[in-house]
Amino acid sequence: SEAFSPERGGREGATKVMVVVTDGESHDGVELRDALAECEKRNISRYAIAVLGHYIRRRKDTETFIKEIKFIASDPDEKHFFNVSDEAALNDIVDALGDRIFGLE
């Protein structure tokens, strides 16, 4: 609610982009629907990156985690959702994500 406010440097009419990078499911998931509805209302494009390293190393199922992160990402998923096998692999998506974000401006 405050990230893109004028008090925090947000400009009226500016493109708003949120990038979520996480290695696990949220602990406040009950607030997720309301937060995403607010993002939609305020026209905030959301990119979501799931870092699977912890899940892979511990041989945990990633299905619920990936489903939640895809839910956070704006549609379509193929444009706004990424997953990487480990933390080092984040470097592989920086260029692609940068091109998409700058393309919005």
SVG drawing of the C-alpha trace seen along z (x, -y; Angstrom):
<svg xmlns="http://www.w3.org/2000/svg" viewBox="-9 -12 35 48">
<polyline fill="none" stroke="black" stroke-width="0.4" points="0.0,0.0 3.0,-2.3 5.6,-1.1 4.5,-3.3 3.1,-6.2 4.3,-9.8 5.8,-9.9 8.1,-7.0 9.0,-8.5 6.2,-7.2 5.0,-9.3 1.5,-9.5 1.2,-7.7 4.6,-5.9 4.8,-2.2 4.7,-0.1 6.7,3.1 7.1,5.5 9.6,8.3 9.1,11.1 12.1,13.4 11.6,16.2 12.8,19.6 9.7,20.7 6.0,20.4 4.6,17.4 3.7,17.4 1.0,14.7 -0.8,16.4 -4.2,15.4 -3.4,11.8 -2.3,12.8 -5.7,12.4 -6.3,9.0 -2.7,7.8 -3.0,9.1 -6.4,7.4 -4.8,4.1 -2.0,4.7 -4.5,5.2 -6.4,2.1 -3.2,0.0 -2.0,1.5 1.2,3.0 2.9,5.6 4.2,8.5 7.2,10.7 7.7,13.7 10.8,15.9 10.8,19.2 14.2,20.3 13.9,24.1 17.3,24.8 16.0,25.5 13.3,27.8 15.6,29.7 18.3,30.2 15.8,31.5 13.9,33.5 10.7,31.7 7.7,31.4 7.6,28.0 4.0,28.2 2.4,26.0 5.3,23.5 5.2,23.1 1.4,22.7 1.6,19.9 4.3,18.0 2.5,18.3 -0.6,16.9 1.5,13.9 2.8,13.3 0.8,11.2 -0.8,13.1 0.4,14.6 2.7,16.9 5.0,17.5 5.9,13.8 5.9,13.1 6.9,16.3 10.4,17.8 11.8,20.6 15.4,21.5 17.1,24.6 19.4,22.7 20.4,19.3 23.3,19.0 20.9,19.6 19.3,16.2 22.0,14.6 20.5,16.5 17.2,14.5 18.5,11.0 18.8,9.9 15.5,11.3 13.7,9.7 15.5,6.4 14.4,6.3 10.8,6.9 10.7,4.3 12.4,1.6 9.9,2.5 7.1,1.4 8.4,-2.2"/>
</svg>
